[in-house]
Amino acid sequence: MPGHKRNRSLTVAAPIRAATVRERSLLSVCAFSFLRSSLRLSLRSLRLCVESVFALLLPLSALAQQQMPHAGYVYPAGGRQGTTFEITVGGQFLDGAKSALVSGAGVEATVVDHFKPLTPAQAAQLRDQAKELSEKPSPTAEDRQKIAGIRAKLLAFVRRPTTPAIAETVRVQIALSAGAALGERELRLVTPNGLTNPVIFSIGQLPEVGRPTAKGTGVLPGAQAGRGRGQVRLAPEPPMEIALPVLVNGQIMPGGVDRFRFQATKGQHIVVAAKARELLPYISDAVPGWFQATLGLTDSSGREVQYADHFLFHPDPVLYYEIPEDGAYVLEIHDSIYRGREDFVYRIEVGELPFVTGIFPLGGRGGSGTDDRLLSSVNLLSSVNLLSSVKQPCHSPTCTAVELKGWNLPAGKLTEDTKGKPTGVYPIAARNGQLVSNRVPFAVDALPEVFEKEPNNRQENAQRVTLPVIVNGRIDRPGDWDVFRFDGRAGQEIVAEVSARRLNSPLDSLLRLTDAAGRELAVNDDTEDKGAALLTHQADSRLNFKLPANGAYYLHLGDSQGKGGADYAYRLRISRPRPDFELRVVPSSLNARAGSTVPVTVYALRRDGFAGDIALQLKDAPEGFRVSGGVIPGSAESVRLTLTMPSRPEGPRSLALEGRATIAGRDVRRAGVPAEDMMQAFYYHHLVPAKDWLAEVTGAPRPNARAAFKIETETAVRLPRGGAVPVRVVLNAPRLADTLRLELNQPPEGIAIEDVETVRDGVAIILRTDAAKVKAGLKGNLIVDAFMERAANPGAKQQAARRVPLGTLPAIPFEIVEIVGQADPGGTPPANPKP
């Protein structure tokens, strides 16, 4: 731009460096995991593990530099209604923790204190102080008291904490009202730097006992914490005496085994249900990615009478045992390969407790259509959406008689009334007296429903169904197949989708479509549903197929492993496509200074081929919050937008994001579900839903941040493929323009800042695209970070300039367009680009 002053834009490249101690440790885990045959890791898995370690180094170091508060675990991870007790929250960057937030009503939380491990420099300073005091010719009583205090602090000193991310602890007092709703809540700490991520906190109904809070002591010989090494085991402590029914809390440390002894009488039906992985779904730096608990039960002679290391396909074990004779029994829990550390937290319910192992059918017909659809994946964190059982006979089409299977259940059936319930998945539970069972998912849909009828295991005796329909059925014996016939027309698009594993069924479905002559037209085993974040084996099948001719077609449904039984239930939807979408908003806790702007990622989980744009906006937003770049293009699965905070500090505020799209001429709106992007075992990522989306405005604006950034136009910038265009940024303090530095934050490949020019009232960002790396039609947002550079402090070892962050600009929407008559992709584009 002639006549304007040029201002150099800085692009930072990360230098190649040697691996740190932490990085070498992570790499050793990859190698060790590869060597363990029980983990069944391939060479490709080893390579991915190694690559992921280095890929994660930059984000992890960036997080540490920003000192964002992080909660890694809570112990005990819950409590009993009507009690008051203390919990410990382990995490990092928790200095100044001032309060705690627990979702839902009936809970009061008060921070008691904060403990932060000593650094080596602090420990050395304390040793010098103790030496100086002890060398006094005549130490006073006060001196001796100071020396004792210093030695007590040094006893807790760990030169190299096992896991820095959970080395700090905050004690919190929890008071639960007698009427606090049962189930899972979310707990966050509030610090001067903002909110932590949420951790699960459970409210139960049983008396609770627990072991003392574990304290990290560094790596134990032969039993490396969280690393799967357990060749040398700790000598087990004597069993803790417990009285049934009870809920036991504990933490497993490296090589640790916890044991509990109880008295039982002949004929008792004892249920032991563990929660471990359920409390902390994914651990980023442990293989397989969670605490894999095992349960063992021994009788008074020391003979093991029952064992469990899982329940159905769930990692958390559940065992059931009918007591054959009076006596003392010992329950034992440990990690399957004797790993452990402070975040290997568990809760075990023990007693004659009601427990549901399966239901049939897995769902029923609701009373409303899809316009007000809930998220279609299971979210058992909710205690509000619990369906109500109907005691009296119900003849409404929205009433479903549900068969119950399990232990200590009062009846074999209950009736669920889903009238008025939107399409979605709800938790249901059984009750035996005052005791409430575990919750299991129950699906609700507006489509007509039928039951599978035997015999229908071959094409010749296929069950006829009329579309659209949901079939409720079972693969009721090993090797069984259920076959359904429907009539179709040439060119008709059909979706056949199985919901089983997502609804707590062990079925690993296999779905085949054949024509009347028996020719196989399509087949599917597993289809990934990113909304089912807690499933690591996506075992439900889905077919989307355009019929080639008029006539009869057959869907064959079986178990891919040839298994079957009464628990192998399913729901099979056969219909035309029902385009729709769900939204996940990451992260669920936002922290920023007043007036600043932060990036937020919104994921679109598209259903049945929906490929339209989704407009995003805050719903009933508190004053001062503003979203920029709020569109997920039809070609994209996610978008990074920005959220600008109010101009003054505020406590935690609840936000809601809404997505709108036009589908088949209808205005469809879906709520954005807050989520955490959780990493499993160094590599895999899962969008785990959270209950609340909260924002904390942490303090007054930075002095330089008063030069708020404003993009001159809110319409999408048309970036010529292979060309460059300016984007004007208005500054409230134009004097900063000459010293301002800008760089793109995680831009799409092929888009870069070529230059920054000082213009009237601000700057112009010159954006250039690489024709070889971008395609016309690409849409999205560009996130730009702003900073200044200051000279290094005099006498500092590092003479490089210091970077002073100024904040993030509002998101810049863009679209790549083709250049008419372009001759040189690298040259200056003509003024007439076209889409």
Order of alpha helices (4+ residues) and beta strands (2+ residues): beta-alpha-alpha-beta-beta-beta-beta-beta-alpha-alpha-beta-beta-beta-beta-beta-beta-beta-beta-beta-beta-beta-beta-beta-beta-beta-beta-beta-beta-beta-beta-beta-beta-beta-beta-beta-beta-beta-beta-beta-beta-beta-beta-beta-beta-beta-beta-beta-beta-beta-beta-beta-beta-beta-beta-beta-beta-beta-beta-beta-beta-beta-beta-beta-beta-beta-beta
